[in-house]
Amino acid sequence: MTPEVFRGTMDASSAPPADRANLSLWQNYTEVNDYLQLVTDKTLKQQAGIRLVDFKVLQILVESPEAQASQMVRMGHLSQTLKLSPSRLTYQINSLAKSGWVEKVSVDSDRRGAGVSITDAGREIFETARSIHKATLHDLVCGNLSKSEVEFLGAIYSRIFDSIDTHYRERSYN
C-alpha cells in the first residue's frame, strides 16, 4: 500500500484559507498516524509474530509503574491506558492468554478486581518486538528528523494530548 492510497480523501478546496490549513493539518496527521500504525503492525507481525495492539498491552505489563510495583496491572488501568472498552480489552486479554503471553490474576486487595500479568513467554516476545518496534519508529519517524524537530514535535504532541485528555475527562466518556 502506498501513501497515495491515503492522500486526497478530504476536499478542502472550497473552505476558507484558515479552515483549509486546519483541514490539511488534520488530514496529514490522521494519514501519518494511520499509515505509521499500519506499517508498524505489519512489521511486528512479519518479524516477531505479534500485532501492534498486543505489543502495546505487553508494553504496559512490563513498563508501567503499576506492573513494576506489583507484577500485574488491573484491567481498569489497562482499559483506560489503551483507550479500549472493557469488552474489547477482555477479548484482547483472552487472545493474549491463549498465546501464553499473559495470565489473568485476582487482585488481593479487591475481591472483585481483575488483573493481568505477563508470562515468561510474553516477556520474551515483548523483548524481541521492542527492538523491532524501536528500529521501525526510528527508521520511519525519528531518523528523518533532526533532534530539535523531534523535541519540537514531541512538545506539540504533548500539548495536543493534554488538550484531548482534559476534554475527555471533563465529558466523562467512560
C-alpha positions as CSV (number, residue, x, y, z in Angstrom):
1,M,0.0,0.0,0.0
2,T,1.4,3.4,-0.9
3,P,0.8,6.8,0.6
4,E,-1.3,7.8,-2.4
5,V,-4.0,5.4,-1.1
6,F,-4.4,7.6,1.9
7,R,-3.8,11.0,0.4
8,G,-6.5,13.2,-1.0
9,T,-9.5,11.8,0.8
10,M,-10.7,15.2,2.1
11,D,-11.6,18.1,-0.3
12,A,-10.8,21.4,1.4
13,S,-10.7,23.5,-1.8
14,S,-13.9,25.3,-1.1
15,A,-13.1,26.1,2.6
16,P,-11.7,29.5,3.7
17,P,-7.8,29.6,3.9
18,A,-7.7,29.2,7.7
19,D,-10.0,26.2,7.5
20,R,-8.0,24.7,4.6
21,A,-4.9,24.9,6.8
22,N,-6.7,23.2,9.7
23,L,-8.2,20.5,7.4
24,S,-4.8,19.9,5.8
25,L,-3.2,19.6,9.2
26,W,-5.8,17.2,10.4
27,Q,-5.7,15.1,7.2
28,N,-1.9,14.9,7.3
29,Y,-2.0,13.9,11.0
30,T,-4.6,11.2,10.6
31,E,-2.9,9.8,7.4
32,V,0.5,9.7,9.0
33,N,-0.9,8.2,12.2
34,D,-2.9,5.5,10.4
35,Y,-0.1,4.7,8.0
36,L,2.5,4.5,10.7
37,Q,0.3,2.1,12.7
38,L,-0.3,0.0,9.6
39,V,3.3,-0.3,8.7
40,T,4.4,-0.9,12.4
41,D,1.7,-3.5,12.8
42,K,2.7,-5.3,9.6
43,T,6.4,-5.1,10.5
44,L,5.8,-6.5,14.0
45,K,3.7,-9.3,12.6
46,Q,6.3,-10.3,10.0
47,Q,9.3,-10.0,12.1
48,A,8.1,-11.0,15.6
49,G,4.7,-12.7,15.1
50,I,2.9,-10.1,17.3
51,R,0.3,-7.5,16.5
52,L,0.8,-3.8,17.4
53,V,-2.2,-3.9,19.9
54,D,-0.7,-7.0,21.5
55,F,2.7,-5.2,21.8
56,K,1.0,-2.2,23.5
57,V,-0.6,-4.4,26.1
58,L,2.6,-6.2,26.8
59,Q,4.5,-2.9,27.0
60,I,2.2,-1.7,29.8
61,L,2.6,-5.0,31.6
62,V,6.4,-4.6,31.5
63,E,7.0,-0.8,31.8
64,S,4.1,0.7,33.8
65,P,4.8,1.7,37.4
66,E,1.8,-0.5,38.5
67,A,3.3,-3.5,36.8
68,Q,6.8,-2.8,38.2
69,A,5.4,-2.4,41.7
70,S,3.0,-5.4,41.8
71,Q,3.9,-7.6,38.8
72,M,0.4,-7.2,37.5
73,V,-1.9,-4.5,36.1
74,R,-5.6,-4.0,36.9
75,M,-7.9,-4.5,33.9
76,G,-9.4,-1.0,34.6
77,H,-5.9,0.6,34.3
78,L,-5.3,-1.3,31.0
79,S,-8.6,-0.2,29.6
80,Q,-8.0,3.5,30.5
81,T,-4.4,3.5,29.2
82,L,-5.2,1.7,25.9
83,K,-8.5,3.6,25.4
84,L,-10.3,0.3,24.9
85,S,-13.8,-0.6,26.1
86,P,-13.9,-3.3,28.9
87,S,-15.3,-5.8,26.4
88,R,-12.7,-5.1,23.8
89,L,-10.0,-5.4,26.4
90,T,-11.4,-8.7,27.7
91,Y,-11.3,-10.1,24.2
92,Q,-7.7,-8.8,23.8
93,I,-6.5,-10.3,27.1
94,N,-8.2,-13.7,26.3
95,S,-6.4,-13.7,23.0
96,L,-3.0,-13.0,24.7
97,A,-3.7,-15.6,27.3
98,K,-4.4,-18.2,24.6
99,S,-1.0,-17.4,23.1
100,G,0.5,-17.9,26.6
101,W,1.8,-14.4,26.9
102,V,-0.3,-13.2,29.8
103,E,-2.4,-14.7,32.6
104,K,-5.4,-13.3,34.5
105,V,-4.8,-12.9,38.2
106,S,-7.0,-11.9,41.1
107,V,-6.3,-8.6,42.9
108,D,-5.7,-9.4,46.6
109,S,-6.9,-6.1,47.8
110,D,-10.1,-6.2,45.9
111,R,-12.1,-9.4,45.5
112,R,-14.0,-8.0,42.5
113,G,-10.8,-6.7,40.8
114,A,-9.2,-8.5,38.0
115,G,-5.6,-8.1,37.0
116,V,-3.3,-9.3,34.3
117,S,0.4,-10.3,34.5
118,I,2.9,-11.1,31.8
119,T,4.3,-14.6,31.5
120,D,7.9,-15.5,30.7
121,A,6.9,-16.3,27.1
122,G,5.2,-12.9,27.0
123,R,8.2,-11.1,28.3
124,E,10.4,-12.9,25.7
125,I,8.1,-12.0,22.7
126,F,7.9,-8.4,24.1
127,E,11.7,-8.0,24.2
128,T,12.0,-9.3,20.7
129,A,9.2,-7.0,19.5
130,R,10.5,-4.0,21.4
131,S,13.8,-3.8,19.5
132,I,11.8,-4.2,16.2
133,H,9.3,-1.5,17.3
134,K,12.1,0.9,18.3
135,A,14.0,0.4,15.0
136,T,10.8,0.8,12.9
137,L,9.9,4.0,14.6
138,H,13.4,5.3,14.2
139,D,13.5,4.4,10.5
140,L,10.1,5.8,9.8
141,V,9.9,8.9,12.0
142,C,12.8,10.0,14.2
143,G,15.6,9.0,11.7
144,N,14.1,11.5,9.2
145,L,14.1,14.5,11.7
146,S,16.7,16.5,13.5
147,K,17.0,16.3,17.2
148,S,15.3,19.8,17.6
149,E,12.5,18.7,15.2
150,V,11.9,15.6,17.3
151,E,11.8,17.7,20.5
152,F,9.5,20.3,18.9
153,L,7.1,17.6,17.6
154,G,7.2,15.9,21.0
155,A,6.2,19.2,22.7
156,I,3.4,19.8,20.2
157,Y,2.0,16.2,20.7
158,S,2.2,16.6,24.5
159,R,0.1,19.8,24.2
160,I,-2.4,18.1,21.9
161,F,-2.6,15.1,24.2
162,D,-3.2,17.2,27.3
163,S,-6.0,19.1,25.4
164,I,-7.7,15.8,24.4
165,D,-7.2,14.3,27.8
166,T,-8.8,17.3,29.5
167,H,-11.7,17.3,27.0
168,Y,-12.2,13.5,27.5
169,R,-12.1,13.7,31.3
170,E,-14.5,16.7,31.5
171,R,-17.1,14.9,29.4
172,S,-16.8,11.6,31.2
173,Y,-17.0,9.4,28.1
174,N,-16.1,6.2,30.1
